[in-house]
């Protein structure tokens, strides 16, 4: 997601160091929606990564192989 962030305002402390950011509500909504999409993608990728590890362990005999019926029962 590529977005420009116009109209940002920074709230600063007494030394003028940025402490908070104020942005338009529509920008905040776009950011949170994109974050949710990325969280879902991460969840899927982590699941695939774990599945690949399990397959490797099955190939090495460290985990019992799972039948298609067992797999479908888990769903």
ZAPABA-219022 format. One record per residue: residue in one letter; x, z, y of N, C-alpha, C, CB in turn. Coordinates in Angstrom, 3 decimals, decimal comma, always signed. Last residue first. Glycine has a CB too. Layout:
N
atom residu = a n.x = X n.z = Z n.y = Y ca.x = X ca.z = Z ca.y = Y c.x = X c.z = Z c.y = Y cb.x = X cb.z = Z cb.y = Y
...
This chain:
75
atom residu = x n.x = -10,350 n.z = +9,911 n.y = -30,598 ca.x = -11,045 ca.z = +9,398 ca.y = -29,428 c.x = -12,388 c.z = +10,035 c.y = -29,367 cb.x = -11,165 cb.z = +7,871 cb.y = -29,457
atom residu = x n.x = -9,596 n.z = +10,864 n.y = -33,047 ca.x = -9,152 ca.z = +11,601 ca.y = -31,870 c.x = -9,871 c.z = +11,141 c.y = -30,599 cb.x = -7,650 cb.z = +11,446 cb.y = -31,698
atom residu = x n.x = -10,503 n.z = +8,911 n.y = -34,769 ca.x = -11,179 ca.z = +10,211 ca.y = -34,786 c.x = -10,807 c.z = +11,057 c.y = -33,564 cb.x = -10,830 cb.z = +10,969 cb.y = -36,070
atom residu = x n.x = -8,619 n.z = +6,923 n.y = -34,380 ca.x = -9,975 ca.z = +6,725 ca.y = -33,862 c.x = -10,764 c.z = +8,021 c.y = -33,838 cb.x = -10,713 cb.z = +5,691 cb.y = -34,695
atom residu = x n.x = -6,450 n.z = +8,096 n.y = -35,752 ca.x = -6,362 ca.z = +7,765 ca.y = -34,318 c.x = -7,751 c.z = +7,651 c.y = -33,708 cb.x = -5,582 cb.z = +6,447 cb.y = -34,107
atom residu = x n.x = -7,396 n.z = +8,212 n.y = -38,352 ca.x = -7,038 ca.z = +9,447 ca.y = -37,646 c.x = -7,023 c.z = +9,217 c.y = -36,140 cb.x = -5,664 cb.z = +9,964 cb.y = -38,118
atom residu = x n.x = -7,679 n.z = +5,423 n.y = -38,813 ca.x = -8,853 ca.z = +6,300 ca.y = -38,872 c.x = -8,587 c.z = +7,624 c.y = -38,143 cb.x = -9,246 cb.z = +6,571 cb.y = -40,340
atom residu = x n.x = -5,063 n.z = +4,592 n.y = -38,715 ca.x = -5,985 ca.z = +4,110 ca.y = -37,696 c.x = -7,227 c.z = +4,997 c.y = -37,650 cb.x = -6,377 cb.z = +2,643 cb.y = -37,968
atom residu = x n.x = -2,872 n.z = +7,403 n.y = -39,392 ca.x = -3,661 ca.z = +6,240 ca.y = -39,798 c.x = -4,551 c.z = +5,813 c.y = -38,630 cb.x = -4,522 cb.z = +6,557 cb.y = -41,066
atom residu = x n.x = +0,361 n.z = +8,324 n.y = -38,425 ca.x = -1,066 ca.z = +8,502 ca.y = -38,238 c.x = -1,794 c.z = +7,230 c.y = -38,673 cb.x = -1,389 cb.z = +8,851 cb.y = -36,763
atom residu = x n.x = +3,165 n.z = +9,829 n.y = -39,999 ca.x = +2,496 ca.z = +8,661 ca.y = -39,438 c.x = +1,002 c.z = +8,900 c.y = -39,408 cb.x = +2,826 cb.z = +7,392 cb.y = -40,245
atom residu = x n.x = +4,610 n.z = +12,931 n.y = -39,005 ca.x = +3,882 ca.z = +12,112 ca.y = -39,980 c.x = +3,215 c.z = +10,933 c.y = -39,281 cb.x = +2,826 cb.z = +12,959 cb.y = -40,730
atom residu = x n.x = +7,826 n.z = +13,034 n.y = -37,541 ca.x = +6,389 ca.z = +13,233 ca.y = -37,378 c.x = +5,691 c.z = +12,403 c.y = -38,445 cb.x = +5,905 cb.z = +12,836 cb.y = -35,933
atom residu = x n.x = +10,295 n.z = +12,325 n.y = -38,385 ca.x = +10,146 ca.z = +13,670 ca.y = -37,822 c.x = +8,691 c.z = +14,022 c.y = -37,532 cb.x = +10,961 cb.z = +13,792 cb.y = -36,549
atom residu = x n.x = +10,919 n.z = +9,782 n.y = -39,178 ca.x = +10,397 ca.z = +10,700 ca.y = -40,178 c.x = +10,204 c.z = +12,120 c.y = -39,679 cb.x = +11,299 cb.z = +10,718 cb.y = -41,343
atom residu = x n.x = +11,578 n.z = +7,942 n.y = -37,358 ca.x = +12,682 ca.z = +8,765 ca.y = -37,867 c.x = +12,218 c.z = +9,766 c.y = -38,914 cb.x = +13,355 cb.z = +9,504 cb.y = -36,723
atom residu = x n.x = +9,080 n.z = +6,966 n.y = -36,718 ca.x = +10,039 ca.z = +6,059 ca.y = -37,366 c.x = +11,193 c.z = +6,833 c.y = -37,993 cb.x = +10,583 cb.z = +5,040 cb.y = -36,352
atom residu = x n.x = +8,065 n.z = +9,209 n.y = -35,412 ca.x = +7,470 ca.z = +8,789 ca.y = -36,685 c.x = +8,426 c.z = +7,883 c.y = -37,444 cb.x = +6,129 cb.z = +8,068 cb.y = -36,449
atom residu = x n.x = +9,629 n.z = +9,170 n.y = -33,128 ca.x = +9,749 ca.z = +10,318 ca.y = -34,037 c.x = +9,149 c.z = +9,989 c.y = -35,400 cb.x = +9,056 cb.z = +11,561 cb.y = -33,437
atom residu = x n.x = +8,689 n.z = +6,786 n.y = -32,007 ca.x = +10,106 ca.z = +6,907 ca.y = -32,385 c.x = +10,302 c.z = +8,056 c.y = -33,366 cb.x = +10,988 cb.z = +7,122 cb.y = -31,135
atom residu = x n.x = +6,044 n.z = +7,552 n.y = -31,520 ca.x = +6,329 ca.z = +6,445 ca.y = -32,448 c.x = +7,774 c.z = +6,519 c.y = -32,920 cb.x = +6,054 cb.z = +5,073 cb.y = -31,774
atom residu = x n.x = +6,441 n.z = +9,546 n.y = -29,605 ca.x = +5,869 ca.z = +9,892 ca.y = -30,896 c.x = +6,121 c.z = +8,800 c.y = -31,929 cb.x = +4,378 cb.z = +10,145 cb.y = -30,758
atom residu = x n.x = +7,427 n.z = +8,042 n.y = -27,472 ca.x = +8,269 ca.z = +9,087 ca.y = -28,081 c.x = +7,758 c.z = +9,434 c.y = -29,487 cb.x = +8,291 cb.z = +10,364 cb.y = -27,186
atom residu = x n.x = +5,172 n.z = +6,498 n.y = -26,947 ca.x = +6,411 ca.z = +5,842 ca.y = -27,389 c.x = +7,354 c.z = +6,847 c.y = -28,045 cb.x = +7,115 cb.z = +5,157 cb.y = -26,198
atom residu = x n.x = +3,414 n.z = +8,488 n.y = -26,064 ca.x = +3,095 ca.z = +7,726 ca.y = -27,269 c.x = +4,346 c.z = +7,036 c.y = -27,820 cb.x = +1,999 cb.z = +6,685 cb.y = -26,972
atom residu = x n.x = +4,678 n.z = +9,252 n.y = -23,690 ca.x = +4,568 ca.z = +10,208 ca.y = -24,793 c.x = +4,279 c.z = +9,493 c.y = -26,106 cb.x = +3,471 cb.z = +11,239 cb.y = -24,503
atom residu = x n.x = +4,310 n.z = +6,870 n.y = -22,252 ca.x = +5,658 ca.z = +7,372 ca.y = -22,504 c.x = +5,647 c.z = +8,352 c.y = -23,680 cb.x = +6,230 cb.z = +8,052 cb.y = -21,239
atom residu = x n.x = +1,535 n.z = +6,787 n.y = -22,067 ca.x = +2,252 ca.z = +5,732 ca.y = -22,805 c.x = +3,662 c.z = +6,175 c.y = -23,174 cb.x = +2,314 cb.z = +4,439 cb.y = -21,972
atom residu = x n.x = +1,136 n.z = +9,049 n.y = -20,463 ca.x = +0,556 ca.z = +8,974 ca.y = -21,796 c.x = +1,244 c.z = +7,934 c.y = -22,662 cb.x = -0,915 cb.z = +8,667 cb.y = -21,702
atom residu = x n.x = +2,425 n.z = +8,252 n.y = -18,141 ca.x = +2,947 ca.z = +9,410 ca.y = -18,874 c.x = +2,398 c.z = +9,442 c.y = -20,290 cb.x = +2,598 cb.z = +10,716 cb.y = -18,145
atom residu = x n.x = +0,741 n.z = +6,128 n.y = -17,401 ca.x = +2,136 ca.z = +5,871 ca.y = -17,756 c.x = +2,758 c.z = +7,033 c.y = -18,526 cb.x = +2,949 cb.z = +5,594 cb.y = -16,504
atom residu = x n.x = -1,656 n.z = +7,513 n.y = -16,835 ca.x = -1,613 ca.z = +6,491 ca.y = -17,878 c.x = -0,182 c.z = +6,257 c.y = -18,343 cb.x = -2,228 cb.z = +5,179 cb.y = -17,372
atom residu = x n.x = -0,802 n.z = +9,144 n.y = -14,718 ca.x = -1,369 ca.z = +9,742 ca.y = -15,917 c.x = -1,305 c.z = +8,767 c.y = -17,094 cb.x = -2,818 cb.z = +10,176 cb.y = -15,662
atom residu = x n.x = -0,078 n.z = +7,217 n.y = -12,821 ca.x = +0,937 ca.z = +8,114 ca.y = -13,373 c.x = +0,452 c.z = +8,733 c.y = -14,678 cb.x = +1,293 cb.z = +9,217 cb.y = -12,361
atom residu = x n.x = -2,575 n.z = +6,129 n.y = -12,249 ca.x = -1,536 ca.z = +5,283 ca.y = -12,845 c.x = -0,466 c.z = +6,139 c.y = -13,503 cb.x = -0,903 cb.z = +4,366 cb.y = -11,781
atom residu = x n.x = -3,769 n.z = +8,382 n.y = -11,072 ca.x = -4,334 ca.z = +7,809 ca.y = -12,289 c.x = -3,308 c.z = +6,929 c.y = -13,005 cb.x = -5,596 cb.z = +6,997 cb.y = -11,961
atom residu = x n.x = -2,133 n.z = +8,668 n.y = -8,811 ca.x = -2,207 ca.z = +9,752 ca.y = -9,811 c.x = -2,756 c.z = +9,237 c.y = -11,134 cb.x = -3,088 cb.z = +10,910 cb.y = -9,295
atom residu = x n.x = -2,717 n.z = +6,293 n.y = -7,448 ca.x = -1,365 ca.z = +6,515 ca.y = -7,973 c.x = -1,341 c.z = +7,635 c.y = -9,015 cb.x = -0,403 cb.z = +6,849 cb.y = -6,830
atom residu = x n.x = -5,381 n.z = +6,789 n.y = -6,753 ca.x = -5,044 ca.z = +5,631 ca.y = -7,594 c.x = -3,670 c.z = +5,836 c.y = -8,232 cb.x = -5,064 cb.z = +4,315 cb.y = -6,758
atom residu = x n.x = -4,987 n.z = +9,012 n.y = -5,080 ca.x = -5,767 ca.z = +9,160 ca.y = -6,306 c.x = -5,483 c.z = +8,006 c.y = -7,265 cb.x = -7,271 cb.z = +9,229 cb.y = -5,983
atom residu = x n.x = -3,547 n.z = +7,801 n.y = -2,993 ca.x = -2,935 ca.z = +8,869 ca.y = -3,774 c.x = -3,673 c.z = +9,057 c.y = -5,099 cb.x = -2,928 cb.z = +10,183 cb.y = -2,973
atom residu = x n.x = -5,488 n.z = +6,124 n.y = -1,936 ca.x = -4,310 ca.z = +5,540 ca.y = -2,572 c.x = -3,603 c.z = +6,576 c.y = -3,439 cb.x = -3,344 cb.z = +4,981 cb.y = -1,514
atom residu = x n.x = -7,195 n.z = +8,079 n.y = -0,884 ca.x = -7,677 ca.z = +7,149 ca.y = -1,911 c.x = -6,507 c.z = +6,525 c.y = -2,665 cb.x = -8,548 cb.z = +6,045 cb.y = -1,277
atom residu = x n.x = -5,545 n.z = +9,279 n.y = +1,029 ca.x = -6,006 ca.z = +10,069 ca.y = -0,116 c.x = -6,559 c.z = +9,181 c.y = -1,230 cb.x = -7,076 cb.z = +11,068 cb.y = +0,330
atom residu = x n.x = -5,158 n.z = +7,104 n.y = +2,812 ca.x = -4,015 ca.z = +7,753 ca.y = +2,149 c.x = -4,474 c.z = +8,513 c.y = +0,911 cb.x = -3,293 cb.z = +8,712 cb.y = +3,122
atom residu = x n.x = -7,766 n.z = +6,601 n.y = +3,700 ca.x = -7,000 ca.z = +5,557 ca.y = +3,007 c.x = -5,848 c.z = +6,167 c.y = +2,212 cb.x = -6,458 cb.z = +4,523 cb.y = +4,017
atom residu = x n.x = -8,308 n.z = +9,056 n.y = +4,971 ca.x = -9,104 ca.z = +8,634 ca.y = +3,815 c.x = -8,372 c.z = +7,560 c.y = +3,012 cb.x = -10,478 cb.z = +8,108 cb.y = +4,270
atom residu = x n.x = -6,424 n.z = +8,957 n.y = +7,060 ca.x = -6,354 ca.z = +10,022 ca.y = +6,069 c.x = -7,129 c.z = +9,632 c.y = +4,800 cb.x = -6,909 cb.z = +11,336 cb.y = +6,658
atom residu = x n.x = -7,473 n.z = +6,799 n.y = +8,480 ca.x = -6,129 ca.z = +6,687 ca.y = +7,896 c.x = -5,972 c.z = +7,742 c.y = +6,803 cb.x = -5,021 cb.z = +6,855 cb.y = +8,992
atom residu = x n.x = -9,897 n.z = +7,863 n.y = +9,316 ca.x = -9,908 ca.z = +6,689 ca.y = +8,430 c.x = -8,541 c.z = +6,476 c.y = +7,776 cb.x = -10,315 cb.z = +5,427 cb.y = +9,216
atom residu = x n.x = -9,049 n.z = +9,965 n.y = +11,019 ca.x = -9,699 ca.z = +10,266 ca.y = +9,750 c.x = -9,694 c.z = +9,067 c.y = +8,805 cb.x = -11,124 cb.z = +10,724 cb.y = +9,993
atom residu = x n.x = -5,787 n.z = +9,697 n.y = +12,518 ca.x = -7,214 ca.z = +9,370 ca.y = +12,470 c.x = -7,787 c.z = +9,586 c.y = +11,066 cb.x = -7,440 cb.z = +7,916 cb.y = +12,912
atom residu = x n.x = -3,634 n.z = +12,596 n.y = +12,464 ca.x = -3,882 ca.z = +11,167 ca.y = +12,331 c.x = -5,377 c.z = +10,917 c.y = +12,244 cb.x = -3,161 cb.z = +10,595 cb.y = +11,094
atom residu = x n.x = -1,079 n.z = +14,755 n.y = +13,228 ca.x = -2,504 ca.z = +14,515 ca.y = +13,408 c.x = -2,706 c.z = +13,008 c.y = +13,331 cb.x = -3,035 cb.z = +15,108 cb.y = +14,777
atom residu = x n.x = +1,262 n.z = +16,822 n.y = +11,691 ca.x = +0,911 ca.z = +15,461 ca.y = +12,075 c.x = -0,609 c.z = +15,383 c.y = +12,184 cb.x = +1,464 cb.z = +14,413 cb.y = +11,046
atom residu = x n.x = +3,468 n.z = +19,543 n.y = +12,583 ca.x = +2,265 ca.z = +18,996 ca.y = +11,959 c.x = +2,041 c.z = +17,581 c.y = +12,475 cb.x = +1,024 cb.z = +19,892 cb.y = +12,247
atom residu = x n.x = +5,976 n.z = +19,949 n.y = +13,663 ca.x = +5,469 ca.z = +20,910 ca.y = +12,695 c.x = +4,268 c.z = +20,366 c.y = +11,923 cb.x = +5,092 cb.z = +22,199 cb.y = +13,396
atom residu = x n.x = +8,901 n.z = +18,777 n.y = +15,272 ca.x = +7,598 ca.z = +18,456 ca.y = +14,671 c.x = +7,218 c.z = +19,489 c.y = +13,602 cb.x = +7,625 cb.z = +17,037 cb.y = +14,053
atom residu = x n.x = +10,255 n.z = +20,715 n.y = +17,849 ca.x = +10,452 ca.z = +20,212 ca.y = +16,485 c.x = +9,084 c.z = +19,934 c.y = +15,883 cb.x = +11,258 cb.z = +21,232 cb.y = +15,603
atom residu = x n.x = +10,218 n.z = +21,902 n.y = +20,324 ca.x = +9,787 ca.z = +20,515 ca.y = +20,216 c.x = +10,135 c.z = +19,880 c.y = +18,873 cb.x = +10,399 cb.z = +19,710 cb.y = +21,322
atom residu = x n.x = +10,459 n.z = +24,547 n.y = +20,356 ca.x = +11,714 ca.z = +23,784 ca.y = +20,492 c.x = +11,472 c.z = +22,281 c.y = +20,337 cb.x = +12,746 cb.z = +24,256 cb.y = +19,445
atom residu = x n.x = +7,915 n.z = +25,443 n.y = +19,839 ca.x = +8,453 ca.z = +25,643 ca.y = +21,189 c.x = +9,765 c.z = +24,904 c.y = +21,424 cb.x = +8,659 cb.z = +27,113 cb.y = +21,445
atom residu = x n.x = +6,730 n.z = +22,736 n.y = +17,714 ca.x = +6,924 ca.z = +24,139 ca.y = +18,053 c.x = +7,539 c.z = +24,238 c.y = +19,443 cb.x = +7,818 cb.z = +24,846 cb.y = +17,002
atom residu = x n.x = +4,239 n.z = +20,109 n.y = +17,849 ca.x = +5,600 ca.z = +20,632 ca.y = +17,803 c.x = +5,628 c.z = +22,127 c.y = +18,106 cb.x = +6,491 cb.z = +19,881 cb.y = +18,791
atom residu = x n.x = +2,382 n.z = +17,659 n.y = +16,352 ca.x = +2,318 ca.z = +18,964 ca.y = +16,989 c.x = +3,687 c.z = +19,604 c.y = +16,795 cb.x = +1,156 cb.z = +19,859 cb.y = +16,391
atom residu = x n.x = +2,100 n.z = +14,236 n.y = +16,853 ca.x = +2,858 ca.z = +15,308 ca.y = +16,242 c.x = +2,659 c.z = +16,583 c.y = +17,048 cb.x = +4,354 cb.z = +14,943 cb.y = +16,145
atom residu = x n.x = -0,075 n.z = +11,600 n.y = +16,032 ca.x = +0,381 ca.z = +12,594 ca.y = +17,007 c.x = +1,090 c.z = +13,692 c.y = +16,245 cb.x = -0,808 cb.z = +13,170 cb.y = +17,855
atom residu = x n.x = -0,615 n.z = +8,162 n.y = +15,639 ca.x = -0,176 ca.z = +9,432 ca.y = +15,080 c.x = +0,239 c.z = +10,346 c.y = +16,221 cb.x = +0,992 cb.z = +9,232 cb.y = +14,072
atom residu = x n.x = -1,453 n.z = +5,598 n.y = +16,365 ca.x = -2,164 ca.z = +6,772 ca.y = +16,871 c.x = -1,808 c.z = +8,070 c.y = +16,169 cb.x = -3,623 cb.z = +6,552 cb.y = +16,756
atom residu = x n.x = -0,756 n.z = +3,738 n.y = +13,372 ca.x = -0,878 ca.z = +3,889 ca.y = +14,821 c.x = -1,584 c.z = +5,192 c.y = +15,152 cb.x = -1,636 cb.z = +2,697 cb.y = +15,434
atom residu = x n.x = +0,797 n.z = +2,994 n.y = +10,883 ca.x = +0,194 ca.z = +4,274 ca.y = +11,220 c.x = +0,152 c.z = +4,450 c.y = +12,736 cb.x = +0,970 cb.z = +5,430 cb.y = +10,561
atom residu = x n.x = +0,261 n.z = +0,313 n.y = +8,676 ca.x = +0,888 ca.z = +0,840 ca.y = +9,876 c.x = +0,135 c.z = +2,110 c.y = +10,236 cb.x = +0,874 cb.z = -0,205 cb.y = +11,058
atom residu = x n.x = +0,706 n.z = +0,150 n.y = +5,199 ca.x = -0,170 ca.z = +0,348 ca.y = +6,342 c.x = +0,651 c.z = +0,800 c.y = +7,528 cb.x = -1,277 cb.z = +1,369 cb.y = +6,024
atom residu = x n.x = +0,688 n.z = -0,948 n.y = +2,060 ca.x = +1,470 ca.z = -1,045 ca.y = +3,279 c.x = +0,510 c.z = -0,900 c.y = +4,454 cb.x = +2,263 cb.z = -2,395 cb.y = +3,348
atom residu = x n.x = +0,853 n.z = +0,000 n.y = -1,171 ca.x = +0,000 ca.z = +0,000 ca.y = +0,000 c.x = +0,896 c.z = +0,000 c.y = +1,230 cb.x = -0,969 cb.z = +1,222 cb.y = +0,000
